[in-house]
């Protein structure tokens, strides 16, 4: 198969707009990269997937086996990378999709394709408790205690605390606000306040301080480290007729196992955003995770508060609207 340009890849119209600027050079070389791996591993493209950031496409091997080819950047700051994903997949074992071929150093993975590959997102609409039980069971199977995670090449969850200082230095942080407050009344300082209305920024500014303090308290007892996924939500758990529910897209982390509950707790974002009684939803979900994972309920809620705050700060860094996430963070604050 010959791919002439990015238009031939079937990229969504908003794909380039959604990607960070730092990804643009990678996208320019994506057509030739795809063509190279189709030839190298004797693959045929069989369709298309919805895309978020990395390029993933359904393919078939020469023997007819259905697979997924995933391509991602290797030199973009903040991108976990194929090497960390490969590490997470191999350490977690049978609960993840299998790795068929890999060139992680160049950002390419050929993965087992789950069939039918449906996610847990639609199940929330029908039976959220059932979806939560499945997620809790998957988190329990994925996470395992580690004796020396640093020697394995995994990254500590604690690195994410950098988001607090980055927020402070950013356009919505305390540094920018102090500078605006010290300047004479100007259109800029007025707009700084007006632009925050309805975005969740004021709430996240307050949550940032509390989350940093709570994280310090949580990490002071040096609990046993576990293998963490980092983004284990409904969209990263796929149904397979033969193997059950399989995990994709791990970030290669380690830390307190409670942290992996946060992405599952606050997703799917649209479903959570339109839930009228968010507190009740979170309490029901937390009860399931506490029971299945045998965790302390208060500590679990605290970890979820910290990580949900960090994830909301990331959204603001990327220029997103954190108002929905701020609502979740606020509801979690009442539970700790």
C-alpha positions in Angstrom: 0.0 0.0 0.0 1.3 3.4 -0.9 0.4 6.5 1.1 1.0 9.7 -0.6 0.1 12.3 2.0 -1.6 13.0 5.3 -4.9 13.4 3.5 -4.7 9.7 2.4 -4.6 8.6 6.1 -8.2 9.5 6.7 -7.4 12.0 9.5 -10.4 13.7 11.0 -10.9 17.3 10.0 -10.1 18.5 13.5 -7.2 16.2 14.2 -4.4 18.7 13.4 -6.2 21.4 15.3 -6.5 19.1 18.3 -2.8 18.1 18.3 -0.3 20.2 20.3 2.0 22.3 18.0 4.9 20.1 19.0 3.3 17.1 17.2 3.1 18.9 13.8 6.6 17.7 12.5 5.7 14.1 13.4 2.4 14.3 11.5 4.3 15.6 8.4 6.3 12.4 8.4 3.4 10.1 9.3 2.5 9.0 5.8 6.0 7.6 5.1 6.2 6.1 8.6 2.9 4.3 8.0 4.0 3.0 4.6 7.3 1.7 6.0 5.7 -0.4 8.7 3.0 -1.7 6.5 5.7 -3.0 4.2 8.0 -4.1 7.1 5.4 -6.2 8.9 3.4 -7.2 5.8 0.2 -5.5 6.8 -2.9 -4.4 5.0 -5.1 -1.5 6.3 -8.6 -2.8 6.9 -10.5 0.3 8.1 -10.2 3.3 10.4 -10.5 4.1 14.0 -11.6 7.4 15.8 -8.4 9.2 16.6 -7.4 11.1 19.7 -3.7 11.8 19.5 -1.6 8.8 18.4 -2.3 7.3 15.0 -4.0 3.9 15.3 -5.4 1.9 12.4 -6.8 -1.6 12.1 -4.7 -3.9 9.9 -4.4 -7.5 8.9 -1.2 -9.6 8.7 -0.4 -11.7 5.7 -1.9 -14.7 7.5 -5.2 -12.8 8.0 -4.7 -12.1 11.7 -6.5 -8.9 12.8 -4.2 -6.4 14.5 -3.8 -2.8 15.4 -0.9 -0.6 14.2 -0.1 2.2 16.6 2.3 5.1 15.7 3.3 7.9 18.0 6.0 10.5 18.5 9.3 9.6 20.2 10.8 13.1 20.9 7.9 15.2 22.0 8.0 16.5 25.7 5.2 15.2 27.8 4.4 12.2 25.5 4.7 8.9 27.4 6.0 7.2 24.3 5.8 3.7 22.9 8.7 2.5 25.1 6.7 3.2 28.3 3.5 1.8 26.8 5.4 -1.4 25.8 6.8 -1.7 29.4 3.4 -1.3 30.9 1.9 -3.9 28.6 4.6 -6.5 29.3 4.6 -6.0 33.1 0.8 -6.1 33.4 0.6 -9.4 31.5 -2.7 -11.2 30.5 -5.0 -8.3 31.3 -3.6 -6.2 28.4 -3.7 -6.6 24.7 -0.7 -8.7 23.4 2.3 -7.2 21.6 2.9 -8.9 18.2 5.7 -6.7 16.9 7.4 -3.7 18.2 9.8 -0.9 17.3 9.2 1.2 20.3 12.3 3.2 19.9 10.8 4.6 16.7 7.2 4.9 18.1 5.7 1.8 16.5 3.7 -1.0 18.1 1.8 -3.8 16.4 -0.9 -5.0 18.9 -3.4 -7.7 19.3 -6.9 -6.5 18.2 -9.7 -7.1 20.7 -12.8 -8.4 19.1 -15.4 -6.8 19.1 -13.3 -4.2 20.8 -16.1 -2.2 22.3 -15.3 0.0 25.3 -17.1 0.4 28.6 -18.4 3.9 27.7 -21.7 2.9 26.3 -22.3 0.5 29.3 -22.4 3.5 31.6 -25.6 4.7 30.0 -27.2 1.3 30.6 -25.7 0.2 33.9 -23.1 2.3 35.4 -22.6 0.1 38.4 -21.9 -2.9 36.2 -19.3 -0.9 34.2 -17.7 0.2 37.5 -17.4 -3.3 38.8 -15.7 -4.3 35.5 -13.3 -1.4 35.8 -12.5 -2.2 39.4 -11.8 -5.8 38.5 -9.5 -4.7 35.7 -7.6 -2.3 37.9 -7.1 -5.1 40.4 -5.8 -7.4 37.7 -3.6 -4.7 36.2 -1.9 -3.4 39.3 0.5 -5.6 41.2 3.0 -4.9 43.9 6.6 -4.1 42.8 9.7 -4.6 44.8 12.1 -2.3 42.8 10.0 -0.4 40.3 12.7 2.2 39.6 15.1 -0.5 38.2 12.3 -1.6 35.8 12.3 1.8 34.0 8.9 2.8 35.3 8.2 6.4 36.1 7.0 7.4 39.6 3.6 8.9 40.0 5.1 11.6 42.1 6.5 13.2 38.9 3.0 14.5 38.1 3.3 16.9 41.1 5.3 19.1 38.6 1.8 20.2 37.3 1.4 22.3 40.4 4.4 24.5 39.8 3.8 24.6 36.0 0.3 26.0 36.8 1.7 28.6 39.0 4.0 29.8 36.3 1.3 29.7 33.6 -1.1 32.3 32.5 -3.7 31.3 35.1 -1.3 30.8 38.0 -0.4 32.9 41.0 2.7 34.4 39.3 0.6 35.9 36.4 -2.1 37.1 38.8 0.4 38.9 41.1 1.9 40.6 38.1 -1.5 41.8 36.9 -2.4 42.9 40.4 0.8 45.0 40.7 0.3 46.7 37.4 -1.9 49.8 37.0 -5.5 49.2 36.1 -5.5 48.1 32.5 -7.5 46.3 29.9 -5.2 43.3 30.3 -5.8 42.9 34.0 -9.6 43.3 33.5 -9.5 40.6 30.8 -7.5 38.3 33.0 -10.4 38.1 35.4 -13.1 38.1 32.7 -11.5 35.3 30.7 -11.8 33.0 33.8 -15.5 33.3 34.1 -17.2 29.9 33.6 -13.9 28.1 32.9 -13.3 26.4 36.2 -10.0 28.2 36.6 -10.8 30.0 39.9 -11.9 26.7 41.4 -8.8 24.9 40.2 -6.5 27.6 41.6 -7.9 26.8 45.0 -7.9 23.0 44.4 -4.2 23.2 43.3 -3.1 24.3 46.8 -5.2 21.8 48.6 -4.2 18.9 46.3 -0.5 19.6 46.8 -0.9 19.5 50.6 -3.0 16.3 50.5 -0.5 14.7 48.2 2.3 15.4 50.7 0.2 13.8 53.5 -0.6 10.7 51.3 3.0 10.1 50.3 4.4 10.5 53.8 3.7 6.9 54.9 5.7 5.3 52.0 3.2 2.6 51.1 4.1 -0.4 48.9 4.4 0.7 45.2 2.2 -0.8 42.6 2.3 -1.0 38.8 0.0 1.9 37.6 -1.6 2.4 34.2 -2.1 6.2 34.6 -5.1 6.6 32.3 -7.3 3.6 33.1 -10.7 4.8 32.2 -13.7 3.4 30.3 -12.3 4.1 26.8 -9.1 2.1 27.5 -10.8 -1.1 28.4 -11.9 -3.2 25.4 -14.2 -6.2 25.3 -12.8 -9.4 23.7 -14.9 -12.5 23.0 -12.1 -14.9 24.0 -10.1 -13.1 26.7 -12.7 -10.9 28.4 -11.8 -7.2 29.0 -8.4 -6.0 27.9 -6.4 -2.9 28.8 -4.7 -0.6 26.3 -2.5 2.5 26.4 -0.7 2.2 29.7 1.7 5.0 30.7 4.3 3.0 32.5 4.0 4.3 36.1 4.3 3.1 39.6 2.9 4.4 42.9 0.0 4.0 45.3 -2.6 1.8 43.6 -5.4 4.2 44.6 -4.2 6.7 42.0 -5.4 4.5 39.2 -9.0 4.8 40.3 -9.2 8.6 39.5 -9.4 8.4 35.7 -12.1 5.7 36.0 -14.0 7.7 38.6 -14.2 10.9 36.5 -15.0 9.3 33.1 -16.7 9.2 30.7 -16.4 13.0 30.9 -19.7 13.8 29.1 -21.6 11.2 31.1 -20.3 12.6 34.4 -20.9 16.2 33.3 -24.6 15.7 32.8 -25.1 13.6 35.9 -27.4 15.7 38.1 -26.4 14.3 41.5 -22.6 14.0 41.0 -21.9 13.4 44.7 -24.2 10.4 44.7 -22.5 9.0 41.6 -19.0 9.4 43.0 -20.0 7.8 46.3 -21.5 4.8 44.6 -18.5 4.4 42.4 -16.0 4.8 45.3 -17.9 2.2 47.3 -17.4 -0.3 44.5 -13.7 0.4 44.2 -13.2 0.3 47.9 -14.8 -3.1 48.1 -13.2 -4.7 45.1 -9.7 -3.3 45.7 -9.8 -3.6 49.5 -8.8 0.0 49.9 -9.4 2.6 52.7 -12.3 4.7 51.5 -11.1 8.0 52.8 -7.6 7.5 51.4 -9.0 6.4 48.0 -11.1 9.6 47.8 -8.1 11.7 48.7 -5.9 10.1 46.0 -8.7 10.6 43.4 -9.0 14.3 44.5 -5.3 14.8 44.0 -5.0 13.1 40.6 -8.3 14.6 39.3 -6.9 18.0 40.2 -3.7 17.3 38.4 -5.6 16.1 35.3 -7.7 19.3 35.3 -4.5 21.4 35.5 -3.2 19.5 32.4 -6.4 20.4 30.6 -5.8 24.1 31.3 -2.2 23.8 30.2 -3.5 22.4 26.8 -5.9 25.3 26.5 -9.0 23.3 27.4 -12.1 24.1 29.5 -11.8 22.6 32.9 -15.2 23.6 34.2 -16.6 20.1 34.1 -13.5 18.7 35.8 -13.6 21.4 38.4 -17.1 20.2 39.3 -15.8 16.7 39.8 -12.9 18.0 41.9 -15.2 20.0 44.0 -17.5 17.0 44.7 -14.5 14.9 45.6 -13.3 17.6 48.1 -16.4 17.1 50.1 -15.6 13.4 50.5 -12.1 13.7 52.0 
